Amino acid sequence: MRNRIFVYSTIVLLMAVNILVAQPVKQHGQLAVKGTRLINKDGKEIVLRGVSFGWHNWHPRFYNREAVKWLADDWNCTVVRASMGVGPRGSYIDRKDWSKEKIEAIIEGAIKSDIYVIIDWHSHEIHTGEAKAFFAEMAKKYGKYPHVIYEIFNEPVKDSWETVKDYSVQLIKTIREVDPDNIILVGSPHWDQDIHLVADDPIQGYENLMYTVHFYAATHKKNLRDRSDYALNKGTPIFVSECAGMEASGNGPIDDKSWEEWISWMEANKISWVCWSVSDKKETCSMLLPSASDTGNWHEKDMNESGLKTRDKLRIYNK
């Protein structure tokens, strides 16, 4: 009888552990920034790892709750990024309601699967009025959930840090009027490469901000890590909200050596990272093939090299 009780208790304990591992938000709760690190509700350092959906206006078929669930359950993602395209024809500027519908499917899927979600204003230029209206709405609707992270400017290209900083302060004020504590990610100039400029002149007066660095390992190497080290040494918190192993064009072969160097660097510095992208375009960085279903349940034959390798890395690091 005692043996039976012991076996039953062990099974229940293992089930509880598995449920906890599968529910990152239940485990870690409200996130905050302390120094250069992301911390959980208990003040312990945490690293989020996951994937970014591709531009919603070009790859909308994967923007659904079922795909999020599959990424959480099968790929072990603790975070996903909903990349709402802003600028090109057919994106948020032209199709606001449809765009919000797609993004909200990912947000609500992440909340249901109990993982974190980045609401990404996926733009290369400034649209201040539209961004403020969008994030005010998102904060009002989802700001009560600890799952939510706001990324207010994907990749500034031609704008100076002075311009990006002014825009960012306006967006931060807008969000903080509704949501006082969820993490806000701030972009840096030159496709999120000029983090050293941010480090020399950071935004003051607000908490729970992090600054984004994006890399593509076959193009960006030690020089960008040196810039990032400079920023970290000056107390600048970094979040890698977009990265991958190939060239910055999204094509070319995967540079495994450089990618591993980046991952080792991020892990050593407790930096969260998100890989690009859940899409089926014919390019190296798209993780899926056209045979992949809209709603997950992807087999190896449905994934390209980038998808297979990204899934393997997430399964290793998000044990």
N, C-alpha and C positions, 0 to 999 in steps of 0.2 A: 504493500500500500504506500509506504513512504517513497519507494522508488517511483511509483506512478505519480505521486505528488511532485517529486523532484523533476521528473521529465516534463510534466505539465507546466510547472513554474518556469522551467528553462525555455520552453516553447513560447510562453507568453512574453518572457523577457526579450527573447530574440525578435519576436514580432514587434514589440514596443520600440526596440532599437532601430529596426528597419523602417518603421513608420517615421521615427524622428529624423533619420537620415534623409528620408524622402520628402521631408517637409522643412526646408531651410528656414522659412520665415517663422514657423512655430518654434524652431530651435533657437534662432538668433534674434528675432523680433526687430525692434526699432534700431536702425543703424545710426551711427554718428561718426564724426571725424575727430580724432585726437592726434595732434601733431601731424605726421604724414600718413597715419594709418587709419583704415576703416575699422571701427569697433562695433560689437554687437550690444545688445541690451544689458549684458553683464560686464561690459567694459573690456571684453576679450577681443584681440585682433582677429579679423576675419578677412578672407580672400574670396571674392566671388569669381566664378568662372562660367562662361557660357558662350552663346552664339548670338549673332545679330541677324535678323531677317533682312533681306535685300530691300531696295526701294519699293515701297508699297505700291506705287503707281505702275511699276514695271513687273513686279512679281506678286500680284495680289492673291494668287490662289493658295498660297501657304499661310495667309493671314487668318487663322482660325484657331479655336480653342484646342481642337484635337491635335494639331501640329505642336502646340505648346506642350500639351500633356506628353506627347511622344518624346520630345526633347528633354523633358524633366525626367521621365521614367527610363527611357532607353539610353539617352546620351549623358545622363547624370548632370544636366545643366542646373546650376543654382540661380542663374539669371538669364533672361533673354532681353534682346533689344528690339523694340518696334521702331523701324526706321521710316518715319513719315516723310516721303519726298516732298520738298518745297522748292518750287521754281520751274522745273520742266513742265511742258504741256501735259495736262491730265493729272497734275499733282494737287497738293492742298490748295494752292492759290486759285485753281480753276474748279476744283471739286471738293469743297469743304466737307459737306455732309458725308459723302461716300468715303472720303479719307478718314474722317473721325470714326466711322463705322469699322473700318479695317483696323485702325490702331486700337480701338476699344476692344476688339475681339482678342487681341494679344494681351492687353492689360487684364481683362477679365479672365482669360485663360490662365495667366500667371497667378492671379489671386486664387483661382479655383485649385490650381496645382500646388499652391503655396510656395512659389519661388518668387524671386525679385524680378522686377521689370523696369527697363529703362525706356522712358518716353522720349524719343529722339527727334528733335527738330532737324531733319536731315537736309540741310541747306548749305550752299557754298557762298551765299550772299545774305545781306541783312534785309529782313522784312519785319521791322520792329512792331508796327501796329498789329499785324496779323499774328505775330508770335505772342504778344502780350494777351491778345484775346483768346488764343488757343490755350496757353498755359493757365490763364485764369480759370477757364472752363475745366481743364483737366484737374487742377488743384482743388476746385470746388467739388468735383465729382469723385475724385480718387485720393485726395490728400489725406484722408483719414486712415488709409491703409499703409502699414509700414512696408509693404511690398514695393512701393513706388520710388523711382529715382528719375529726376528730370535732367535731360541733356538739352540745353537751351540753344546750342549752335554746333552743328556737327563738325564742319571743317571750314573755318574762315580761310579764304584764299588770298584776296588782294587787300583786305582791310588791315590796318595797323593795330597793334595791341591797344593803343589809346582808344581807337574806335570800337574795337571789340569789347573792351572793358566798360565803356560807357553804355553800350547796348546791354551787356550782361548785368550791370547794376540795375538797369530798368526792369529787366526780366526777373531778377532776384527779388526786387521790391514787390513786383506783381504777384509772384508765387508766395512770398512770405506774408502777404496780407491775408492769405487764406490758409496756407500750410506752413506752420512755424518750424518744422524740424526735418522733413525728409531731405535726403541728399540732393544737391544740385551740382551737375557737372558743367563746367565752363570750358569753352573751346579756346585754343590758342592759335595765333596766326600761322599762315603758310602750311595749311593742311594739318594743323595740330603738331607742328614740328618745333615751333619757337617757344618752347616751354621756359627757356632761359630768360626771355623777356618778361614773362609772367612772374618769374621768381624775383626779378628786380623791382617789380611794381605790382604786387598782388592786390586784390580787392580787400578792402578793410571794412570792418563793422558788421560782418555776417558770419554765422557759424554754419558748419556742415556743408562747406563747399569743397569740391575737388576739381582738379584741372586735367583735361584730357590730353593724352599723347596717343597718336596713331602711328603704327609702323607696319610695313610690309617687308618681311625679313630678307628677301632677295635684293631689295633696294636700300633699306635703312639698316645701318649696322652700328658699329661702336660709337661713331660720332654722335648719333642721336641718344644713345645711352649715356654718353658723357654729359650731354646737355641735361638729360633727365637727372643724372647724379648731382649735377650742379644745383638743380632745382630742389631736389630732396635735401641736400645739405643746407639749403636756405630755409627749409621747413615747408616746402610747397607739396601738398598732398596730390598724388597722381593717380589717375584711373585710366587704364588703357581700354577705351570703349570700342576700339576697332583695331584688329590686327589680323595678319595671316602670314603664310610662309612664302608666297610668291612675290613678284614684282609689284610696285605700286600701281601699275596699269591694271592689275587684276589678272594678268596673264604671265606667261613664261613658266619655267620649271620651279618647283618648290625647292628652296634652299634649306634643306633639313638642318644643316650645321648651324646656320644663322638663326633659324627658328628656335632650335634648342637653346642657343645662347641667350636669346631673348626670354624664353620661358624660365630658364635658370635665374636670370636677372630679376624677373618679376617676382618669382617665388622667394628669392632671397630678400627682396625688399617689401614683401607682403603687399604687392600691387595686384589689384583685381584686373582680369582681362576677359575680353569678349572677341570672338573670332568672326570674321566676315566670310561668307554670308549664306543664309538659307534662301537659295534661289536656284533656278535651273537654266540660266543663260549659258551659252557655250563659251566658257572662259574658265581659267584655272581656279579662280576664287569661289565660283559657285559650287556649293557642296553637293548639290543634287543633279540628277539627270532627268530629262523629260519623262522618263518612265515612272518617276516617283509620284506617289499619290498626293493629293492635296492635303490629306489629313494624317500624315505620319505613317507608321507601320512600314518604314523604309528598310528594304533589304540591301545587302552589300551591292547587288547588281544595280540598285537605284542611286548609288552614291559614287562620286568621282574620287580621285585621290585625296583632294583636300577634305572632303567630307569624311572619308574613312579615317584619315590621320587626325582630324579634329576630334572626332568621336572617341578615338583611342586615347587621346591626351586628356579629354574631359573625364573619361572613365578612370584613368590613372590618378589624376589630381583631385577629383571630387569623390574620393572613396567614402 
